[in-house]
Amino acid sequence: MSVTPPRPMPSLIPEGAPFTAEQRRWLDGLFAGFLGIQDNVTPLSPDQVAALLPGVLGAPPAPTEEDDGAPWHDPAMPIADRMKLAEGKPLNRRMMAAMAQQDCSQCGYNCKDYADAIAAKKELRLNLCVPGGKDTARMLKNLYAGLGAPAAVPAEAPPSKAASGRSRDNPTIAAFLSRRRLNKEGSQKETWHIEFDLAESGLDYVVGDSFGIFPTNDPALVNAILAALDTPADFDIGGRPLRDVLIDSVSLSPAPDMLFHLISYLTGSDRRKKAQALAEGRDPDGDAATLDVLAALDKFPGIRPDPEAFIEALDVLQPRVYSISSSLKSNPGRVSLTVDAVRYPVNGRTRLGVASTFLGGRINPGDKIRVYVQQAQHFALPADPNKPIIMIGPGTGVAPFRAFLQERLATNAPGPNWLYFGHQRSDYDFFYKEEFDAMRKSSHLTRLTLAWSRDGSEKIYVQHRMRQDGRDLWEWISKGAHIYVCGDALRMAKDVERALIDIVAAHGKRSPEDAARFVAELKKNDRYQTDVY
């Protein structure tokens, strides 16, 4: 004779209650015994649970937000792969995954705060992620649409509560002082030491902070766009000449989706399909990545958009943020930057980095521009001046470390200092050589390790020098050294971290997994900090 097993008793605990399966089973048994219930039960309400155990359960704990070290938030990973890894995460975490790098501060936030502000509908500007560009803006727009409200980007930023000069939304004025080229004649690079006078602004800063500047567009590019539009330069746009608006108010690279939407309304059927495809993020001709505003107009010649509609279709010109390369204690009333001028050819036309060539050539001593200080989130000297520091900054990544060294010198910090610097050629690209040589001779710069990628047949980078110095690096780390990395997020920073993990494994006698956990702990304890872009 078969025996029908008893049906399991339905749970008394509400589905949404914050308990594990084991806690749920224990509470079911407790409540069933307390109430004398055996079958045909209805789950208790949260109020009933609280009434049965007053003061024991208290308020349900707030759900925790899983971070996992943000594994989907890797700037070297394609956005589609990052979004795949973030599937199932809370909306604000998926928004973080859409952003191209962690905490570069270009948007005026760190990534988590920017994502949280968008998710809470406190920030409507979805195109502030400079490294992420159009891909990130598109993804944020799609995610924002899931909140049940149309995505909108206001023409002007909301009023800022930050003090003057402490936010991109509330800049102040500083005077440009000077520029001097850091590369010697014969270099393949163009890098400038830039200085501003802060006297009028009243600004101060600490080493590790960044400096935001509002650039203007290249006048020659603006003139070419006016010619392509066949529109007078003095056409009135909200009380200002069109040319002035193109100079200082709108971004001219890359061409935004809204411009292609506008073009699709103004052109014939075949070209309309192509413009619509570009507006939707597709690449019908394989040239989407090269299309700035002028190239977009050249691709669809003959269109004559209304100037006001054309301006509305463009993105707002964003400020640019640079690591500060000076200490206020060593340079009272001044701030300096270290800037690579960006110039590159595309289809027979030289494209210019907006801010880098503005600083490197289009601004003159005495000119006043809008600026602000961007406070560092997690990039600062150790509180204990006795701690050793290891600084890894090839190219313009050396900027904050010049500031660190100046600060430690001005404050007589006794801790040892080790700098890794690298570039293409030692004869042409050794930035601040005289300063660093003087610091080394005075023993303020304890060690200076150099890596030159074009001096010989073999390319030598900072991560190669780190591996060669592995035993000494481990000794410094064992003595409590703080490690800092500044520069390229996509390649250099990842290669440096990989080298560091290998050094910890080899010289710290750890497995690769334990070495990776050790480095993760350094990050968690602010002993491994990065300023990458």
C-alpha positions, -999 to +999 in steps of 0.1 A: +000+000+000+015+034-010+016+062+015+011+097+003+037+119+018+025+149+037+023+181+018+049+206+029+033+234+049+033+268+031+056+293+046+042+317+071+069+343+062+060+369+035+078+365+002+094+399+005+107+394+040+145+399+042+154+363+054+176+335+041+160+301+034+174+287+066+161+317+087+127+313+069+125+276+079+134+283+115+109+311+118+082+289+101+087+263+128+087+289+156+055+306+145+037+273+137+045+260+172+036+294+188+003+296+170-006+259+169-008+258+131-004+227+111-019+232+077-039+254+054-021+286+065-019+320+050+015+338+052+017+364+079+019+400+070+051+420+079+030+438+106+020+404+121+056+392+121+066+424+139+037+421+164+046+385+172+083+393+179+082+430+191+117+445+194+134+413+182+132+418+144+130+455+144+128+472+110+137+451+080+173+457+072+179+478+041+189+457+011+226+456+005+239+466-029+264+441-042+295+456-057+319+427-063+346+452-070+326+463-101+340+436-124+318+449-152+333+483-149+365+478-168+374+506-193+393+482-215+362+461-220+337+468-248+305+483-235+284+453-247+306+430-226+303+453-196+265+455-199+264+417-201+283+413-169+260+438-152+228+420-161+205+416-132+222+443-112+203+473-098+197+501-123+223+524-109+249+497-112+240+490-148+244+528-154+279+525-138+287+497-162+278+519-191+304+544-180+338+540-196+360+542-166+359+544-128+360+578-111+378+600-136+357+630-124+354+645-159+316+646-153+319+664-120+309+633-100+325+599-093+308+572-114+286+559-085+273+593-076+266+602-113+248+569-117+228+574-085+219+610-095+206+598-129+187+569-114+171+593-088+162+617-116+183+644-099+206+647-130+191+649-164+223+654-184+231+620-198+261+630-219+286+641-192+308+609-194+336+622-216+356+589-218+324+570-227+313+594-254+284+585-276+282+548-266+278+557-230+253+585-236+231+561-258+232+534-231+223+558-203+195+572-224+181+536-229+184+528-192+169+561-182+139+554-204+132+524-182+125+548-153+093+558-170+102+593-179+116+608-212+153+614-212+160+651-215+192+671-215+185+707-203+202+735-223+217+748-191+230+731-160+209+733-129+220+759-103+250+746-083+252+749-045+290+745-047+311+776-039+325+795-069+352+776-087+344+743-069+322+728-095+319+726-133+284+741-128+298+772-110+332+780-124+353+811-117+378+831-137+416+826-138+443+843-159+465+823-183+501+829-174+524+809-197+532+778-216+565+761-222+572+731-243+585+701-223+597+681-253+630+690-270+633+697-307+630+664-326+604+648-304+574+632-320+552+646-292+540+681-283+536+684-245+532+717-227+538+729-191+508+753-185+505+779-157+475+799-144+474+827-119+448+820-092+449+855-076+416+868-091+399+834-086+407+830-049+410+793-055+432+769-036+438+732-040+456+702-026+479+679-045+459+651-061+431+675-072+424+683-108+418+715-127+388+720-150+390+745-179+363+756-203+380+757-238+368+772-271+367+756-305+392+762-332+381+793-352+393+776-385+370+747-378+341+770-370+347+789-403+346+757-423+313+747-406+298+780-415+309+776-451+293+741-452+261+755-438+262+785-462+249+806-433+261+841-422+284+841-392+263+869-376+230+850-378+212+856-345+210+827-321+193+838-289+209+873-291+243+860-300+260+856-334+260+821-347+298+821-350+302+829-313+279+801-303+299+777-324+331+790-308+323+786-272+290+768-266+287+736-286+308+705-292+320+700-327+333+665-322+320+638-324+288+643-344+259+636-320+230+613-328+206+643-328+225+659-357+219+628-378+182+628-368+180+664-381+199+655-413+174+626-419+146+651-421+163+672-447+176+647-473+163+622-498+152+587-493+186+569-498+205+594-477+177+595-452+181+558-445+219+563-440+213+593-417+187+573-397+211+544-393+238+567-380+213+583-356+205+548-342+242+540-336+247+519-367+276+523-391+264+518-427+296+530-444+322+520-417+331+556-410+309+565-380+338+567-356+355+594-378+325+617-381+328+650-363+303+678-371+321+691-402+326+655-415+289+648-410+280+679-430+305+669-457+290+634-458+255+649-466+264+679-488+238+704-498+216+702-467+206+736-453+193+731-417+178+760-399+207+775-378+187+773-345+177+737-352+213+729-360+226+744-328+199+725-308+210+692-324+246+697-311+259+687-277+270+713-252+308+720-251+320+702-220+349+714-198+381+693-197+398+682-165+436+679-160+457+665-132+474+694-113+512+692-115+521+717-088+519+722-051+504+754-038+530+753-010+557+756-035+539+778-060+517+802-040+488+816-061+495+795-091+485+762-106+502+742-133+492+715-157+510+691-180+492+687-213+497+667-245+485+687-275+464+662-296+466+665-334+459+636-358+450+632-395+416+619-406+408+617-444+432+645-452+421+669-425+440+674-392+417+669-362+425+689-330+420+681-294+397+709-283+412+718-249+448+706-255+453+728-285+434+756-269+460+755-241+488+747-264+483+776-288+450+795-290+452+812-257+475+841-248+491+853-216+467+875-197+436+859-212+410+849-187+390+817-189+364+799-168+380+773-145+372+752-114+390+728-090+378+692-091+385+677-057+401+643-058+380+614-046+406+589-037+440+602-048+460+618-021+493+616-002+492+594+029+483+611+061+515+599+077+544+618+061+568+590+071+551+565+048+571+556+016+554+563-017+558+547-051+546+568-080+541+553-115+534+579-142+546+577-177+541+606-201+517+633-188+509+608-160+539+623-142+518+655-135+504+647-100+537+631-089+556+663-096+530+679-073+534+651-047+572+656-047+569+694-044+545+690-015+566+664+004+597+687-001+578+718+011+565+700+042+598+682+050+580+649+048+607+623+058+591+593+039+611+578+009+599+587-026+602+564-056+592+577-091+587+556-123+587+578-154+587+567-190+582+581-225+594+576-260+630+590-261+653+600-233+669+628-253+637+645-262+609+635-238+623+636-203+598+660-187+610+680-157+645+664-159+663+692-142+638+693-113+639+655-108+677+654-111+680+681-084+656+662-061+676+630-066+709+647-058+694+661-026+681+626-017+645+639-017+637+617-046+650+584-032+648+564-065+640+575-101+634+546-125+631+555-162+617+536-192+621+546-228+601+529-255+619+542-286+655+544-275+664+509-288+651+480-307+632+467-276+603+488-263+607+493-225+577+504-205+573+512-168+558+478-161+590+461-174+611+482-150+588+473-122+593+436-128+631+441-129+628+459-095+604+433-081+624+424-050+629+461-040+593+470-047+581+442-025+604+454+003+589+489+001+554+475+000+562+454+031+573+485+049+539+502+042+545+520+010+515+536-008+514+530-045+500+556-071+494+552-108+485+579-132+480+577-170+463+556-196+435+535-182+431+511-212+466+497-214+493+511-190+472+510-158+461+474-164+497+463-173+510+480-141+485+462-120+493+429-136+530+434-130+523+443-094+502+412-088+531+391-103+556+408-080+535+401-050+532+365-060+569+360-067+585+380-039+557+377-013+555+339-018+518+339-026+496+321-051+484+343-081+449+343-065+462+354-031+484+380-048+454+394-065+435+395-032+465+413-016+464+440-043+427+443-039+432+449-002+458+476-010+431+493-030+405+489-003+429+504+023+438+533+000+473+521-004+469+516-042+453+547-058+449+555-094+442+587-115+436+572-149+420+585-181 
